[in-house]
Structures are given as structure tokens and as C-alpha cells.
Amino acid sequence: MNDLNKAQLSESVMPDKDGFFGEYGGRFVPPMLEPIMQEIADAYEKIKDDPVFKEELYYLQKHYTGRPSPVFHAQNLSKKMGGAQIYLKREDLNHTGAHKINHCLGEALLAKRMGKKKIIAETGAGQHGVALATAAALVGLECDIHMGEVDIYKEHPNVVRMKILGAKVIPATHGLKTLKEAVDSAFDAYVQDPVNQLYAIGSVVGPHPFPMMVRDFQSIIGREAKEQFQELTGKLPDNLVACVGGGSNAMGLFTAFLQDDISIYGVEPAGTSFKTGDHAATLSLGKPGMIHGFKCYLLQDEKGEPAAVNTVASGLDYPGVGPQHSYLKDIERVKYETITDKEAIDAFIDLAREEGIIPALESSHAVAYAMKLAKTLPADQTILVNLSGRGDKDIDYVVEKYGKDYGL
Ligand SMILES: Cc1ncc(COP(=O)(O)O)c(C=O)c1O
């Protein structure tokens, strides 16, 4: 960590009362939504320290999700890289196969407490959609998931899963038909009936209180990992690595370590090139702007509108990013790096063949960066990677598109 001043860092941990992390975040919604958002913020403030709610959530995390997820020393992969030791926080082993269940259970319990009838959301890779459909089935709520038509094709196994779980999958058919359009579509549906529905946003994005609330539900990842890593090695990891789409798995891992003297890396998708429309490297190449009711780094076209984005990982395909990440970039607490589609696919195959673990294409971006970083560091250094999800959903797509290159 460089000479960050303490005040800046604590501002990065808690937003101000209006939901701003520095200049980022806030709540820019139509006037009719303002009281509804405040109601959600108030309800969350009330339940977050309520012992009954905490107990209920803890019980589900342990007995339903299967927490704590393990930390695994990827010795074969580390050896192959010939440098630092790579460790994996295995969020892929959670029920439903990714970190998304961590906040979905929290959001579903909150919706139930608030007397809502339905939870709705967007999904990119389908992991948030599957996790929310699962939580809705468990607590007894209706569930609508909005998903871009392109992603419906790409992530077919997750679409079937959501339907089996009783959710309605609603295609977003405008624009690029991916994650941003799914958020547009879910927002439109939410505005129709904000009284009976809760929009359970799938990352640390959107208007206040969602970036803070989703982060709080996800921060169990880092709290567990800190304890587990120290138990395994006797010290803190020297480096943390996580992929960043909206940024929830990354904030989940980073939050417990922000005050520690270690290096932290967020990894964005460089797609096929750094030309506008070929990537989704928001923090690396965007500039401050507004999207979906909050301020953040944003990839923009000539008119200042959200730019077209592209990546092999549907869950990273978003032109905006969480406000806390935007702030952590400005104060230089977290470094944001990029990984291309090709590097991510190589890492997908490498982790499968070295460790017998098939990662999600989103998580493959983090693995790829950790592999690069490991090569530059001595063997006594450590890197803890958030393996945010498993790759079952991606195997058909990888084989169809890249199979020939890997003898598949
Ligand atoms: C497995 C996995 N990892 C990461 C992400 C990216 O989201 P976030 O940046 O909010 O963690 C997704 C999104 O769908 C995902 O499915």
C-alpha cells in the first residue's frame, strides 16, 4: 500500500449518507422511485444488525450454500508458472456454482421481510439469475429474470436451470442484447410496480443502497479467506486478484483486506482489442459518467452514452462498474488490469488441466492475471485468487468457439 491517508480509505469502506464513495455512487432515480429506494435503504439498515436476520442468513450460508468455501493451494499451476504460489478461494463450490448466492439469499430475505411478492433482476452469465431463482424458490417468492437474447443463447444451461427453478426468463431484445440491455429491461419492469416487487440488483452497482448492501452480503468471502489463509500459511496473502464486471465478487474478497499492507488487483476484460466496442475494460479505459441511477467510471461513445462492450465472459459485459471500485481506483488502493479473451480461454484450459477445476469464463480472467503475475514474483510470495464461479455453464460455448485450438 502506498501512503494513502486513512480518511480516504475509510471513505472507501463506508459511503456517505447519500451513498457516495468520494464522487461516485449516489442515487439518481425518477422521483417516483426515490421513496421506494429510501424504504429499501431503511429496511436494510434495520435488519442488517438484527440478530434474528443475521442468524437466519448464517444458517442458510452454512447449511444451504455450504459455507465456508475452501481455500485451495493450486500447487500444480504455481509450479508451472515457476514463481509465486497461487491460492484459490473456491466460491465455485457454493450451491448454484458462484458467489452470487451470497447476496441473493440476503436480498430474498430482505424482500420477504418487506412484504414483497416478487423479486426481479437482470443476469449476464446467468449465475445471478440462477442464484436469485434459487433463493426465490427457497423463501417462497415469484421471480422474473431479464436476460439479453445473446446471453440466452450463450448461457443456455443456466436459462434451463432458471426455468426449472420456477422463474420466468424475459429476453432483452434491444441494442446489443447483452447485460446492459438486461438491466434496462429489468429497470423498466421494476418501475411498473415497485411496491410489490424488489429489484434484487446482481452486483455492487445501481442506486444507493445496492452497492453497499450487495458488498456487505458478499464480504463474507474475504472474512473467511483471511482466516483460512492465515491458518494455512501463517500470514496474510501478499496479493489479491479478482475479476471485475460490476465488481461484487471482487468487493467481496477485497473488503476485509483494504486496510492491510498487501497488493490488490481487479481484472477487467480486454476482449478482442482496446478499440471501443471490442472490450469492457471500464476502469482502465472509461471516464466518470452516469448509468442505471449511479455515477461511476463508464465506457462512453462520442455522445457520452454508454458504449458498446464485448467480452467472451457474459458476466463481465457491462460498460459501468461499482462506485466503490471507481473510488478505489482514484485513490490507488486497487490496481485495475486487463486480460484478453484469448488469455482467459488459455487460463480456463490451464486450470482444468493442471488442477482439475473448470472455472467460469469470468473467473478465468482472474486466474489468467494471477498466472501472469506469479511469473514475475519470487516463490515465497503468495497470490490469493477469487475463483468466483464454476465453468459448467460455459463448456458448450468454449467447445463450439475455441474447441479446435485445444483438441476438443
Ligand atoms: C462466476 C462469475 N464471476 C464474476 C461475475 C462478475 O460479476 P461481479 O463483478 O459482480 O462479481 C459473474 C457475473 O455474472 C459471474 O457469473
The ligand as a Tripos MOL2 file, in Angstrom:
@<TRIPOS>MOLECULE
LIG
   16    16     1     0     0
SMALL
NO_CHARGES

@<TRIPOS>ATOM
      1 C1        -18.8830  -16.5000  -11.9760 C.3       1 LIG1
      2 C2        -18.9700  -15.0280  -12.1110 C.ar      1 LIG1
      3 N1        -17.9230  -14.2770  -11.7220 N.ar      1 LIG1
      4 C3        -17.9430  -12.9320  -11.8260 C.ar      1 LIG1
      5 C4        -19.0470  -12.2730  -12.3500 C.ar      1 LIG1
      6 C5        -18.9990  -10.7960  -12.4850 C.3       1 LIG1
      7 O1        -19.8010  -10.1250  -11.5660 O.3       1 LIG1
      8 P1        -19.1780   -9.3190  -10.3670 P.3       1 LIG1
      9 O2        -18.1260   -8.4090  -10.9660 O.co2     1 LIG1
     10 O3        -20.3220   -8.5850   -9.8060 O.co2     1 LIG1
     11 O4        -18.5820  -10.2950   -9.4230 O.co2     1 LIG1
     12 C6        -20.1690  -13.0260  -12.7580 C.ar      1 LIG1
     13 C7        -21.3700  -12.3490  -13.2890 C.2       1 LIG1
     14 O5        -22.2690  -12.9560  -13.8000 O.2       1 LIG1
     15 C8        -20.1260  -14.4390  -12.6300 C.ar      1 LIG1
     16 O6        -21.1510  -15.2000  -13.0150 O.3       1 LIG1
@<TRIPOS>BOND
     1     1     2 1
     2     2     3 ar
     3     2    15 ar
     4     3     4 ar
     5     4     5 ar
     6     5     6 1
     7     5    12 ar
     8     6     7 1
     9     7     8 1
    10     8     9 2
    11     8    10 1
    12     8    11 1
    13    12    13 1
    14    12    15 ar
    15    13    14 2
    16    15    16 1
@<TRIPOS>SUBSTRUCTURE
     1 LIG1         1 GROUP 0 **** ****
